[in-house]
Amino acid sequence: MRDVLDEVLARWTAGEAVAVGTVVATFSSAPRSPGAAMMVAEDGTVSGSVSGGCVEGAVYELGRAALADGRPVLQRYGVSDDDAFAVGLTCGGIIDVFVEKVDRAGFPELAELAESVRAEVPVAVATVIAHPGDLVGRRIVVWPDRVAGTTGSARVDAAITDDARGLLAGGRTGALSYGPDGERRGEGLRVFVNSYEPPPRLLVFGAIDFAAAMAGMGAFLGYRVTVCDARPVFATTSRFPGAHEVVVDWPHRYLTAELAAGRVDERTAVCVLTHDPKFDVPVLEVALRAKLGYVGAMGSRRTHADRVERLRAAGLTEAELGRLASPIGLDLGARTPEETAVSIAAEIISLRWGGSGARLAQGTERIHK
């Protein structure tokens, strides 16, 4: 619900009720991931999307019904048939959408949830989406150190809390299955855990024009972007309006401090754009020994070969060197800083989701893996 949270909160604060449809499971080539949401207000206003347009009309009607009778519903949408009026997905995928009424009475924790999301405090919402009894629609809000709300069953609450914290720690959103009373083995109870972990970080080292383009691209992709350079004359906020913060420090010293403070993790992407071994070799030593999502360095193939020898001399193993994406980016024929930023972003996305980087038009395999 992150994408419609502000709108839902505004109406909740005003005392209005809304209906929220959330993608809780996907199969095959689904257009949106679990957690994607669409809001339907009492005045007919719609925001957000669950399928990119395929089934929004049907979810809208379910939302209007939920506003009228207050009953949540779990609906599956599959492939459209040959009937032009059939409701389904033309992409060949299947999605489960849970539609519920949200108001002050039913979701009193919403303001606290929104405050945590704004403050980048990890929090998850666990909602019962299927149960043979009367627990459907009940939820608990889970933080690393506390919970709010209840499903009405202490046993179910305990099971959900433990597993929701596991998903939250890994930054994952998804559905869980239990027996009707929260048994670890069994079925009948399905719970959707929507994790609101802080956004992943993109650390860009080197205050150059390519860094400015990369900062804007990173922010567009949902990263919290930091540009870091040891030279104060170049590392200024006016030169990097797309970054969330600009830091004047030696790159290796800054990254070491961020690692020690626990502010970077396996989702973090590092782009070293300095072209200068006195800057990039020390920071790459730190980055390649850490568990980060992506580490890339800009430079020619000659620069890359020299850099690898310096890193090898510094004691990095072949496995650690194998984590380095250098020369950085995919081969798109990029020339400008903006085109280069697209090339780097494409490589980050490809490695994150297991893409090949090849043209889709030349392949026959599934698009969404």
C-alpha positions in Angstrom: 0.0 0.0 0.0 3.0 2.3 0.0 2.1 3.8 -3.4 -1.4 5.0 -2.1 -0.5 5.4 1.6 -0.5 9.2 1.5 -3.9 9.4 -0.1 -5.4 6.8 2.2 -4.0 8.6 5.2 -5.4 11.9 4.1 -8.9 10.5 3.8 -8.5 8.4 7.0 -7.5 11.6 8.8 -10.6 13.4 7.5 -12.8 10.6 8.8 -13.6 9.1 5.4 -13.6 5.4 4.5 -11.8 4.0 1.5 -11.5 0.6 -0.1 -8.0 -0.7 -0.8 -7.3 -3.5 -3.2 -3.8 -5.1 -2.8 -2.0 -7.6 -4.9 -1.2 -10.4 -2.4 0.1 -13.1 -4.8 1.2 -13.4 -8.4 1.8 -16.2 -10.7 3.6 -16.3 -14.1 3.8 -13.0 -16.0 1.9 -10.8 -13.5 2.2 -7.1 -14.3 2.5 -5.8 -10.7 4.3 -7.3 -7.7 2.7 -8.2 -4.3 2.1 -5.0 -2.4 0.9 -3.0 -5.3 -2.4 -1.3 -4.4 -5.3 0.7 -5.6 -7.6 2.9 -3.6 -11.3 3.6 -4.2 -12.8 6.5 -2.3 -16.4 7.1 -1.4 -16.6 9.9 -3.9 -15.5 7.5 -6.7 -11.9 8.8 -6.8 -9.3 6.1 -7.7 -5.6 6.1 -7.2 -2.9 3.5 -7.7 -3.0 0.3 -9.8 -3.0 -3.4 -9.3 -2.5 -4.6 -12.9 -1.6 -1.7 -15.1 -5.2 -1.5 -16.4 -6.3 -5.0 -17.0 -8.6 -5.6 -14.0 -8.9 -2.2 -12.5 -12.5 -1.9 -13.4 -13.4 -5.1 -11.7 -11.4 -4.2 -8.6 -13.2 -0.8 -8.6 -16.5 -2.6 -8.3 -15.3 -4.8 -5.5 -14.1 -1.7 -3.7 -17.5 0.0 -4.0 -19.1 -3.2 -2.6 -16.6 -3.3 0.3 -17.4 0.3 1.1 -21.1 -0.5 1.1 -21.1 -3.7 3.2 -17.7 -3.6 4.9 -16.9 -7.2 3.9 -13.4 -8.0 2.6 -12.9 -10.2 -0.3 -10.0 -12.2 -1.9 -10.4 -12.4 -5.7 -8.2 -14.2 -8.3 -7.8 -12.9 -11.8 -6.4 -15.0 -14.5 -6.0 -15.0 -18.3 -8.7 -13.2 -20.3 -10.6 -15.5 -22.7 -11.8 -14.7 -26.2 -14.8 -12.7 -24.9 -13.9 -9.0 -25.2 -15.8 -8.3 -22.0 -14.1 -11.0 -19.9 -12.2 -9.7 -16.9 -8.7 -11.0 -16.8 -5.0 -10.4 -17.6 -4.0 -10.3 -21.2 -0.3 -10.9 -20.2 -1.0 -14.5 -19.3 -0.4 -14.1 -15.6 -2.5 -14.6 -12.5 -2.9 -12.3 -9.5 -4.8 -12.5 -6.2 -6.2 -9.2 -5.1 -7.5 -8.6 -1.5 -10.0 -5.8 -1.3 -10.9 -4.3 2.1 -12.5 -1.3 3.7 -10.1 1.0 5.6 -11.3 3.5 8.1 -10.5 4.8 11.6 -12.5 2.1 13.3 -11.1 -0.8 11.4 -7.5 0.4 11.1 -6.7 2.6 14.1 -3.0 2.0 13.7 -2.8 3.7 10.2 -1.4 7.0 11.4 1.4 5.3 13.4 2.2 3.1 10.4 2.5 6.1 8.1 4.7 7.9 10.6 7.0 4.9 10.7 7.2 4.7 6.9 8.0 8.5 6.7 10.7 8.1 9.3 12.1 5.0 7.5 11.5 2.8 10.5 11.0 -0.8 9.4 7.4 -1.9 9.9 5.1 -4.6 8.4 1.3 -5.0 8.2 0.1 -8.6 8.5 -3.5 -9.0 7.3 -5.6 -12.2 7.3 -6.8 -12.7 3.8 -8.3 -16.2 4.1 -9.6 -18.2 7.1 -12.4 -20.8 7.5 -13.7 -18.8 10.5 -14.1 -15.1 11.1 -10.6 -13.8 11.1 -10.5 -12.5 7.5 -9.6 -8.8 7.4 -8.0 -8.7 10.9 -4.5 -7.4 11.1 -1.5 -6.7 13.2 1.2 -4.1 12.7 4.7 -5.4 13.4 7.8 -3.5 14.2 11.1 -5.1 15.1 10.5 -4.4 18.8 6.7 -4.2 19.3 3.3 -5.0 17.7 -0.1 -3.3 17.6 -3.5 -4.8 16.9 -4.6 -8.4 17.0 -6.3 -11.1 15.0 -8.2 -12.1 18.1 -6.1 -15.2 18.6 -2.9 -15.1 20.7 -1.6 -18.2 19.0 -2.1 -16.8 15.6 -0.7 -13.5 16.6 2.5 -15.1 17.9 3.1 -17.2 14.7 2.4 -14.2 12.5 4.7 -11.9 14.5 7.7 -14.2 14.3 7.3 -14.8 10.6 6.5 -11.2 9.7 9.7 -10.0 11.5 11.6 -12.5 9.4 10.1 -11.1 6.2 10.7 -7.5 7.4 14.3 -8.2 8.2 14.9 -9.4 4.6 12.9 -6.6 3.1 10.4 -9.0 1.6 6.6 -8.9 1.1 4.5 -12.0 0.7 1.8 -14.4 1.8 2.2 -17.0 4.7 0.1 -20.1 5.3 -0.9 -21.8 8.6 -3.4 -24.1 10.0 -6.7 -22.4 11.1 -5.3 -21.9 14.6 -1.8 -20.7 13.6 -0.3 -24.2 13.3 3.0 -24.1 11.4 1.9 -27.1 9.4 -1.5 -26.9 7.9 -3.6 -24.8 5.7 -6.8 -22.7 5.9 -5.2 -19.5 7.2 -3.5 -17.2 4.8 -1.8 -14.0 5.9 -0.4 -11.3 3.7 2.6 -9.5 5.1 3.3 -6.1 3.5 6.8 -5.0 4.5 7.6 -1.3 4.6 11.3 -1.5 4.9 13.4 1.7 4.3 14.3 2.2 0.7 17.5 0.6 -0.6 20.6 2.9 -0.8 22.6 3.9 -3.7 26.1 5.2 -2.9 27.8 7.1 -5.7 31.4 7.9 -5.1 32.9 10.6 -7.3 31.4 14.1 -7.7 31.5 14.3 -11.5 28.8 14.9 -14.1 28.2 11.2 -14.5 27.4 11.1 -10.8 24.8 13.8 -11.1 23.0 11.7 -13.8 23.3 8.6 -11.7 21.9 10.3 -8.7 18.8 11.3 -10.6 18.4 7.9 -12.0 18.8 6.2 -8.6 16.2 8.4 -7.0 13.8 7.7 -9.9 14.2 3.9 -9.2 13.4 4.4 -5.6 16.9 4.4 -4.0 18.0 6.7 -1.3 21.0 8.3 -3.0 24.2 9.6 -1.4 26.9 11.2 -3.4 30.3 11.2 -1.6 33.6 12.8 -2.6 36.6 14.0 -0.5 36.8 17.3 -2.5 34.5 19.9 -0.9 34.7 22.2 -4.0 33.0 19.5 -6.1 30.8 17.8 -3.5 28.0 20.4 -3.2 24.2 20.0 -3.0 23.8 22.5 -5.8 25.7 20.2 -8.2 23.6 17.1 -7.3 20.0 18.1 -6.9 18.9 14.5 -7.5 20.7 13.2 -4.5 19.2 12.9 -1.0 22.5 13.8 0.6 25.9 14.9 -0.5 28.8 14.0 1.8 32.3 15.4 1.9 34.6 12.6 3.1 37.1 10.0 1.8 34.9 7.3 0.1 36.5 4.4 1.9 36.2 6.1 5.3 32.5 7.0 4.7 31.6 3.5 3.5 33.4 1.9 6.5 31.5 4.1 8.9 28.2 3.3 7.2 28.9 -0.4 7.4 29.8 -0.2 11.1 26.6 1.7 11.8 24.4 -0.9 9.9 23.1 1.6 7.4 23.9 -0.4 4.3 22.9 -3.9 3.5 22.5 -6.5 0.8 20.2 -4.2 -1.1 22.7 -1.4 -1.3 24.3 -0.5 -4.7 27.7 1.1 -4.9 28.9 3.0 -8.0 32.5 4.1 -8.0 32.9 6.8 -10.7 36.2 8.5 -9.6 38.6 7.1 -12.2 41.4 7.8 -9.7 43.1 4.8 -7.9 43.8 6.8 -4.8 40.0 7.1 -4.3 38.5 4.1 -6.0 40.9 1.3 -4.9 40.5 1.9 -1.1 36.7 2.1 -1.3 36.5 -0.9 -3.5 38.5 -2.9 -1.0 35.8 -2.1 1.6 32.9 -2.6 -0.7 34.0 -5.9 -2.2 34.6 -7.4 1.2 31.1 -6.5 2.4 27.8 -8.1 1.5 26.3 -5.6 -0.8 23.8 -5.9 -3.7 26.0 -4.3 -6.4 29.5 -2.9 -6.7 30.4 -1.3 -10.0 33.4 0.9 -11.0 33.7 3.2 -14.1 36.8 3.2 -16.3 38.3 1.8 -19.5 39.4 -1.8 -19.8 43.0 -0.7 -19.2 41.9 1.1 -16.0 40.0 -1.9 -15.0 43.0 -4.2 -15.4 45.2 -1.9 -13.4 42.5 -1.6 -10.7 42.2 -5.4 -10.4 45.9 -5.8 -10.0 46.0 -3.2 -7.3 43.0 -4.9 -5.5 44.7 -8.3 -5.8 47.8 -6.9 -4.3 45.8 -5.5 -1.4 44.7 -9.1 -0.6 41.3 -9.4 -2.2 40.4 -13.0 -3.2 39.3 -14.0 -6.7 35.8 -14.5 -5.3 35.7 -11.0 -3.9 37.1 -9.6 -7.2 34.3 -11.5 -9.0 31.7 -9.3 -7.4 33.0 -6.3 -9.2 31.0 -5.0 -12.2 33.8 -3.3 -14.2 33.8 -1.7 -16.6 30.4 -0.6 -15.2 27.1 -0.9 -16.9 25.6 -2.8 -19.9 26.7 -2.4 -23.5 24.1 0.0 -24.7 26.4 2.2 -26.7 25.9 5.0 -24.2 27.8 8.3 -24.7 26.3 11.0 -22.5 26.1 11.0 -18.7 22.4 10.4 -18.8 22.8 7.5 -21.2 25.5 6.0 -19.1 23.3 6.3 -16.0 20.6 4.2 -17.9 23.3 1.7 -18.7 24.4 1.3 -15.1 20.8 1.2 -13.9 20.0 -1.5 -16.4 22.9 -3.6 -15.1 21.7 -3.1 -11.5 18.2 -4.2 -12.4 19.4 -7.1 -14.4 21.6 -8.5 -11.6 18.9 -7.9 -9.0 16.2 -9.9 -10.9 18.3 -12.4 -12.9 17.9 -10.8 -16.3 20.2 -11.5 -19.2 20.4 -8.0 -20.6 19.5 -9.3 -24.0 16.8 -7.8 -26.2 13.4 -9.3 -25.4 12.5 -9.3 -29.0 15.2 -11.8 -29.7 14.2 -14.3 -26.9 11.5 -16.8 -26.3 11.7 -17.3 -22.6 9.3 -15.9 -20.0 9.6 -12.1 -19.6 9.1 -12.1 -15.8 11.2 -14.7 -14.0 
